[in-house]
Amino acid sequence: MKKIILSASIATAFVLLTGCSDSSAPECGNDDVKQMVFKNLDKELKESLIMGVFQTKYPVEAMELNMKLNTASMVQSMMPGLDATKGVKYPKSFLELKKNMEDKMFPAMKVDLTTIQSTKIDEKIKRSECTANLTVYMSGKKDLDPLSLPITYSAQRTDDGKELIVKASFNSDNSKDSSDNTTETEE
């Protein structure tokens, strides 16, 4: 059985809840919290799926690309501020596969949070820590089993109770931080 390997990153989203002040910790299954989790992990999920399919279809080219990306990552860690990955040339087969998946697969992809659990609730600081499975379904593809990926996330209200901050990440042994931030304002 082939596994799709997801790199771990953390992303943060903020939502301004205007006209709404809450003094309690947000619930892990709250619809606003869940939507922010989806936004946080959407880009990384899609990139990881593309790389997983590329590794399966083109193993030699994928290994070469991974070596280039790992080298660029090492250079970048030694020279903060430099985006060393910009110089990496992606193979034509990767670019074609990516476009095909973006055009055909991703529009049919649906995600949901399942087995949501609160692992810690701190009412004093209005913060909930949660675990769940991010489950990916493919519309119209009855022969494909859903893909379930374990995640952790936290949701915390600001002191005034008007903003909700959600941080989410895929569970993995290879943690790396990402600065993907999403801001959303409710009207």
HELIX and SHEET records of a PDB file:
HELIX    1   1 ASP A   31  LYS A   57  1                                  27    
HELIX    2   2 PRO A   59  MET A   78  1                                  20    
HELIX    3   3 ALA A   84  GLY A   87  5                                   4    
HELIX    4   4 LYS A   92  ASN A  100  1                                   9    
HELIX    5   5 MET A  101  MET A  105  3                                   5    
HELIX    6   6 PHE A  106  ALA A  108  5                                   3    
SHEET    1   A 6 MET A 109  ASP A 122  0                                        
SHEET    2   A 6 ARG A 127  MET A 138 -1                                        
SHEET    3   A 6 LEU A 147  ARG A 157 -1                                        
SHEET    4   A 6 GLU A 163  PHE A 170 -1                                        
SHEET    5   A 6 ILE A  10  LEU A  16 -1                                        
SHEET    6   A 6 ASN A 181  THR A 185  1                                        
END                                                                             
